[in-house]
Amino acid sequence: MNRLVPFLVLLLAGCGAGSGGGGAPGLSSAAAGVPAAIDQTRAQWQVVDLASGQVSAAAALPGLAGDPAYRDRLMAFRLVPGGAVALGGGAFARQDDELARTAVVASVYVAACECTRAQWRRIAGDAPWDAVRPVLPAGEDLPATGLSFVRVGAALAAWNAGGRPRLGLPAAEQWEAAARAGSTASFPWGEDRRASVAAAWAVTWESGAAPRAVGGRQANAWGLHDVCGNAAELVADGSARGGGWADPLSLARPANRWLVEPDTGHAQVGVRLVYLP
């Protein structure tokens, strides 16, 4: 069984588990017309300016890794194509509820990186990571953690109501498809756990567990960083995916899911947002 936070509250009622599922206000990635809008744009990247509200399309973002603006004012989203995808695969540390299956998902623009503290301040205006234990290191380019499902829902609902570019959480299947980037193995890079040194922030090899600046590890095949480790990422069914900075590599797999109490922030839990054109 996957880990459960104490006092688990069942979140799935009213939160669709499929690619077209619903969820708490502000969280659903299946808003009416979104797949059609994506089909009309077809740009590989969309960049949302959190300060101005402007959105720009790009065929490539070669400066993404080195430009600090993408950890602060700008949020880059990669088009993850829809269709039939293989989920739940891989041999390493596989758990009983991780069933290999095929699901049909809608196309979605997924953030290249986990939401940073600086970006969360722009979206929500608060700092939930200051209220969790253990005390976390300072750094505005660290992943915004301490985020509860309820808090994220309220923040995104308020953001979206202000006429800004609409943001949400990916459906669970969309998140896993994006993290896998076409891989049917335990990890986006395959089964070789030695490769985690370049691609994951987990504690199997890392001395001294702590969150790290987002985007500091090798991206998967679709240009998404930190899908394994650093922050466990909330999705629209209320679970957290991908493992966090204090987890072993066995939990930092795309198939692993961690159910969290919806109104409690956790030091390892953050978000990777989606853009809803």
Backbone torsions as a table, in degrees:
resi	resn	phi	psi	omega
1	MET	NA	148.5	174.9
2	ASN	-77.4	165.4	-177.4
3	ARG	-66.6	147.7	174.4
4	LEU	-125.0	130.9	172.5
5	VAL	-68.5	142.6	179.0
6	PRO	-53.1	149.0	179.3
7	PHE	60.7	41.0	-179.8
8	LEU	-53.6	130.2	174.1
9	VAL	-108.3	129.6	-178.8
10	LEU	-67.5	122.5	-174.2
11	LEU	-101.8	-12.9	-164.2
12	LEU	-75.3	-19.9	177.2
13	ALA	-63.8	121.4	-180.0
14	GLY	85.1	-3.1	178.2
15	CYS	-115.0	108.6	-176.0
16	GLY	-62.7	135.6	178.6
17	ALA	-89.2	-14.4	-178.8
18	GLY	-89.2	179.1	-177.3
19	SER	-65.7	-19.4	178.5
20	GLY	-107.7	23.1	-174.3
21	GLY	-70.7	165.8	178.3
22	GLY	-93.2	-133.0	179.8
23	GLY	141.4	-171.4	178.8
24	ALA	-66.8	154.7	-179.5
25	PRO	-54.6	134.5	178.2
26	GLY	87.2	-8.2	-174.2
27	LEU	-102.5	-27.9	-170.5
28	SER	-65.7	137.1	175.0
29	SER	-95.0	5.9	-174.9
30	ALA	-110.1	37.2	-180.0
31	ALA	-61.3	147.0	-176.7
32	ALA	-57.2	132.2	175.8
33	GLY	86.6	-6.4	-176.5
34	VAL	-63.4	-50.6	179.3
35	PRO	-58.0	-38.8	179.1
36	ALA	-64.8	-40.7	179.0
37	ALA	-64.2	-40.5	177.7
38	ILE	-64.2	-40.4	179.7
39	ASP	-62.0	-31.9	-179.5
40	GLN	-76.2	-32.3	-178.3
41	THR	-83.7	-52.5	177.8
42	ARG	61.1	3.6	178.1
43	ALA	-67.3	141.4	-178.1
44	GLN	-66.9	-34.3	-178.9
45	TRP	-128.0	146.2	168.1
46	GLN	-126.9	136.1	179.6
47	VAL	-117.4	120.4	178.5
48	VAL	-99.7	124.9	174.1
49	ASP	-88.6	108.4	-175.6
50	LEU	-69.7	-18.2	179.6
51	ALA	-84.7	-46.0	-175.2
52	SER	-97.1	-20.9	-175.5
53	GLY	83.8	3.9	179.6
54	GLN	-78.1	147.9	177.0
55	VAL	-124.1	133.6	178.1
56	SER	-129.9	145.3	-179.9
57	ALA	-100.0	151.2	179.4
58	ALA	-150.3	148.0	175.5
59	ALA	-80.1	-25.5	179.9
60	ALA	-156.1	156.2	177.2
61	LEU	-130.4	74.2	-176.6
62	PRO	-64.0	-21.8	-178.5
63	GLY	-92.2	6.0	-173.9
64	LEU	-57.4	-45.9	-173.9
65	ALA	-66.7	-34.7	-172.5
66	GLY	-103.2	-9.5	-175.0
67	ASP	-90.7	114.9	-178.3
68	PRO	-64.2	-17.3	178.6
69	ALA	-62.5	-27.2	178.7
70	TYR	-78.7	1.7	172.1
71	ARG	-111.8	3.3	-174.5
72	ASP	-134.6	-84.2	-172.9
73	ARG	-82.8	-33.1	-174.7
74	LEU	-103.6	144.2	174.2
75	MET	-128.8	120.6	-176.0
76	ALA	-97.4	136.3	-177.9
77	PHE	-124.4	130.5	-179.7
78	ARG	-100.8	135.9	176.7
79	LEU	-71.5	118.5	174.6
80	VAL	-103.9	114.3	-173.1
81	PRO	-67.3	148.3	177.5
82	GLY	-86.5	179.6	-179.7
83	GLY	129.0	-166.6	178.5
84	ALA	-79.9	127.1	-179.0
85	VAL	-130.2	149.0	176.8
86	ALA	-88.1	129.7	-178.6
87	LEU	-125.3	159.5	172.9
88	GLY	74.8	10.9	-176.3
89	GLY	-82.9	175.3	177.9
90	GLY	110.4	150.1	-175.8
91	ALA	-100.0	-30.5	-172.3
92	PHE	-74.4	124.9	172.7
93	ALA	55.7	26.6	-178.8
94	ARG	-64.0	137.7	-177.7
95	GLN	-108.5	163.5	-170.8
96	ASP	-60.5	-31.6	-176.7
97	ASP	-90.5	5.9	179.3
98	GLU	-97.9	81.2	-174.5
99	LEU	-87.7	127.8	174.8
100	ALA	-65.4	129.4	-176.5
101	ARG	-159.1	171.1	175.0
102	THR	-115.3	136.2	177.8
103	ALA	-131.5	153.7	175.6
104	VAL	-103.0	121.8	-177.0
105	VAL	-119.1	155.4	176.5
106	ALA	-85.1	151.5	172.9
107	SER	-59.9	147.8	-176.5
108	VAL	-156.5	146.1	172.6
109	TYR	-90.8	113.7	-175.6
110	VAL	-109.1	136.5	-179.6
111	ALA	-59.9	137.9	179.6
112	ALA	-66.1	-27.8	-177.2
113	CYS	-133.5	161.1	170.8
114	GLU	-62.9	149.2	178.3
115	CYS	-62.8	126.5	179.8
116	THR	-83.3	169.2	176.0
117	ARG	-61.0	-42.7	179.9
118	ALA	-61.9	-41.4	179.4
119	GLN	-68.2	-40.1	178.5
120	TRP	-63.6	-39.3	177.5
121	ARG	-58.7	-39.2	179.3
122	ARG	-68.0	-34.8	-178.4
123	ILE	-79.7	-45.0	-169.3
124	ALA	-117.4	-21.9	176.3
125	GLY	79.1	12.8	178.8
126	ASP	-133.2	-178.7	-174.2
127	ALA	-137.6	73.9	-176.3
128	PRO	-60.4	-25.0	-179.4
129	TRP	-64.4	-20.7	179.1
130	ASP	-74.5	-15.1	-174.6
131	ALA	-101.2	2.6	-176.7
132	VAL	-104.7	163.9	173.3
133	ARG	-123.4	142.1	5.3
134	PRO	-71.6	164.9	176.8
135	VAL	-63.5	129.5	-175.5
136	LEU	-96.6	154.0	178.6
137	PRO	-65.8	161.5	178.5
138	ALA	-81.3	157.8	176.8
139	GLY	146.2	116.8	-178.4
140	GLU	-73.5	-15.6	177.7
141	ASP	-93.8	5.9	172.7
142	LEU	-77.2	158.1	177.4
143	PRO	-64.1	139.5	175.0
144	ALA	-71.6	112.0	-179.9
145	THR	-119.7	-178.7	-172.6
146	GLY	77.7	13.4	-177.1
147	LEU	-88.8	123.4	174.6
148	SER	-90.1	159.3	178.4
149	PHE	-59.6	-41.3	179.4
150	VAL	-65.1	-44.3	-179.3
151	ARG	-63.8	-42.6	178.5
152	VAL	-61.8	-43.2	179.0
153	GLY	-59.5	-45.0	179.9
154	ALA	-65.7	-42.6	-177.8
155	ALA	-65.1	-43.6	-178.4
156	LEU	-72.2	-34.6	175.8
157	ALA	-61.7	-42.6	178.7
158	ALA	-66.9	-42.7	178.1
159	TRP	-60.1	-49.1	-176.2
160	ASN	-67.9	-28.6	-179.9
161	ALA	-73.5	-12.8	-176.5
162	GLY	-90.1	11.9	178.6
163	GLY	77.2	16.0	179.9
164	ARG	-90.2	172.2	174.4
165	PRO	-57.2	130.0	-172.7
166	ARG	-74.2	133.2	179.3
167	LEU	-122.4	152.9	178.9
168	GLY	-156.8	-169.5	174.1
169	LEU	-106.9	145.6	176.7
170	PRO	-70.5	149.5	167.3
171	ALA	-62.3	155.8	-175.9
172	ALA	-56.2	-44.4	-179.1
173	GLU	-68.7	-35.5	176.1
174	GLN	-63.7	-42.9	179.7
175	TRP	-60.7	-48.3	-177.4
176	GLU	-64.9	-39.6	177.5
177	ALA	-61.7	-41.5	179.0
178	ALA	-66.1	-42.4	-179.4
179	ALA	-65.4	-40.6	-178.9
180	ARG	-69.8	-34.9	-178.8
181	ALA	51.9	43.2	178.0
182	GLY	93.3	-8.1	-178.9
183	SER	-80.0	141.5	173.0
184	THR	-108.1	10.8	-179.4
185	ALA	-89.0	-173.9	179.8
186	SER	-67.1	-29.8	-176.5
187	PHE	-131.7	162.3	178.6
188	PRO	-59.1	-28.2	-179.2
189	TRP	-92.3	-4.8	-179.9
190	GLY	122.5	-146.9	-177.2
191	GLU	-106.1	-8.9	-176.7
192	ASP	-73.8	105.8	-175.9
193	ARG	-71.6	-16.6	175.6
194	ARG	-65.4	-25.6	179.9
195	ALA	-68.5	-14.1	-179.7
196	SER	-63.0	-23.2	179.2
197	VAL	-59.2	-32.6	-179.0
198	ALA	-94.4	-20.8	-166.9
199	ALA	-122.0	-4.7	-174.9
200	ALA	-140.4	145.3	169.5
201	TRP	-102.7	88.4	177.6
202	ALA	-132.0	169.4	-171.3
203	VAL	-94.2	2.1	178.9
204	THR	-58.1	-41.6	-177.9
205	TRP	-115.6	-17.3	-173.9
206	GLU	-84.1	127.5	176.5
207	SER	-86.7	127.2	180.0
208	GLY	78.7	89.6	-176.6
209	ALA	-69.6	133.7	177.2
210	ALA	-168.1	151.9	173.8
211	PRO	-65.4	149.3	-178.7
212	ARG	-122.1	162.2	177.0
213	ALA	-54.9	135.4	-176.1
214	VAL	-67.3	151.1	177.2
215	GLY	78.1	12.0	-176.7
216	GLY	-86.8	-3.5	179.3
217	ARG	-117.1	161.4	-177.6
218	GLN	-56.6	134.0	179.6
219	ALA	-75.8	160.2	173.6
220	ASN	-78.3	-174.1	-173.2
221	ALA	-64.5	-17.9	178.4
222	TRP	-103.8	14.0	174.8
223	GLY	80.6	19.8	-179.8
224	LEU	-100.3	126.5	-177.8
225	HIS	-95.1	151.4	169.2
226	ASP	61.9	30.2	176.2
227	VAL	-72.0	-16.8	175.2
228	CYS	-116.2	109.2	177.6
229	GLY	86.7	-172.4	-174.7
230	ASN	73.0	-74.9	172.0
231	ALA	-128.1	136.5	168.7
232	ALA	-72.7	134.3	-166.9
233	GLU	-108.2	123.7	178.2
234	LEU	-66.1	140.9	173.9
235	VAL	-123.7	176.6	-167.4
236	ALA	-69.6	-13.6	176.2
237	ASP	-91.2	5.6	177.6
238	GLY	90.8	-3.5	177.2
239	SER	-89.3	166.1	175.5
240	ALA	-114.8	140.2	-171.7
241	ARG	-124.6	152.9	168.7
242	GLY	89.0	-4.1	178.0
243	GLY	75.8	159.2	-177.5
244	GLY	-118.7	-172.8	-172.9
245	TRP	-69.5	-18.9	178.8
246	ALA	-104.8	10.7	-178.4
247	ASP	-95.8	150.4	170.1
248	PRO	-72.8	164.9	-178.7
249	LEU	-59.7	-28.8	-179.5
250	SER	-61.4	-24.2	178.5
251	LEU	-98.7	-9.7	-177.5
252	ALA	-95.0	47.8	-178.8
253	ARG	-113.0	147.9	179.7
254	PRO	-57.1	-31.7	-176.7
255	ALA	-77.3	-19.6	-174.8
256	ASN	-77.8	138.7	178.3
257	ARG	-130.2	145.6	-175.4
258	TRP	-127.4	114.6	179.8
259	LEU	-82.2	131.3	-174.8
260	VAL	-121.8	150.1	175.0
261	GLU	-64.9	128.9	-166.8
262	PRO	-66.2	-27.0	-176.2
263	ASP	-107.3	17.1	-179.9
264	THR	-118.9	125.8	175.8
265	GLY	-80.0	147.6	-179.3
266	HIS	-127.7	142.6	-175.2
267	ALA	-61.0	-20.6	-178.6
268	GLN	-101.4	-5.5	-169.2
269	VAL	-103.6	127.0	176.8
270	GLY	-136.0	-151.2	-177.3
271	VAL	-143.0	151.2	164.3
272	ARG	-122.3	113.2	-170.6
273	LEU	-84.3	164.5	170.5
274	VAL	-119.7	150.2	176.2
275	TYR	-98.7	131.8	-176.1
276	LEU	-112.4	91.1	-175.4
277	PRO	-67.9	NA	NA
